[in-house]
C-alpha cells in the first residue's frame, strides 16, 4: 500500500492486507502525497497482529523467529 493511504480508513487498509497486500510505504510524505503517521501504522499492525520486517531483513529470516 502506498499513495492514498492517508485517505483510506483503517478498516479499508486492513481489508487490503487480508486481500494480499504485503507491504506499506512509511514516512512523512510519498513524493507529493502525505502518508499516515508512524503511530497510526503501528496501531494498524498491532490490531492485525502483524510485525514489521525491518530494513534489510528477508521474509525467511522473519518466519524463522
C-alpha positions in Angstrom: 0.0 0.0 0.0 1.4 3.4 -0.8 0.0 6.7 -2.2 -3.5 7.4 -1.0 -3.3 5.5 2.3 -3.9 8.8 4.1 -7.4 8.9 2.6 -8.1 5.3 3.4 -9.8 4.2 6.6 -8.1 1.8 8.9 -10.7 -0.8 8.0 -10.0 -0.4 4.3 -6.3 -0.8 4.9 -6.9 -3.9 7.0 -9.0 -5.4 4.1 -6.1 -4.7 1.7 -3.8 -6.8 3.9 -6.4 -9.6 4.2 -6.7 -9.5 0.4 -3.0 -10.0 0.0 -1.1 -6.7 0.4 2.3 -7.4 1.9 4.0 -4.0 2.3 3.5 -0.3 3.0 5.5 2.8 2.4 6.2 4.7 5.6 7.5 8.2 6.2 6.1 11.7 6.2 5.4 12.0 2.5 5.5 9.9 -0.7 6.5 12.4 -3.4 3.6 14.8 -3.1 1.1 12.5 -1.2 1.1 12.5 2.6 1.2 9.2 4.4 -0.3 8.2 7.8 2.0 8.7 10.7 4.1 6.0 12.4 1.7 5.9 15.3 -1.2 5.1 13.0 0.8 2.4 11.2 1.9 0.8 14.4 -1.7 0.7 15.7 -2.9 -0.9 12.5 -0.1 -3.5 12.6 -0.9 -4.2 16.2 -4.6 -4.6 15.5 -3.9 -7.0 12.7 -1.2 -8.9 14.7 1.4 -8.0 12.0 5.1 -7.4 12.7 7.3 -5.1 10.5 10.2 -6.9 9.0 12.7 -4.1 9.4 15.2 -2.8 6.9 17.4 -5.4 5.1 15.6 -8.5 6.5 14.2 -11.3 4.4 10.8 -12.9 4.8 12.6 -16.2 5.6 14.5 -14.7 8.5 11.4 -13.2 10.0 9.5 -16.5 9.6 12.3 -18.4 11.3 11.8 -16.3 14.5 
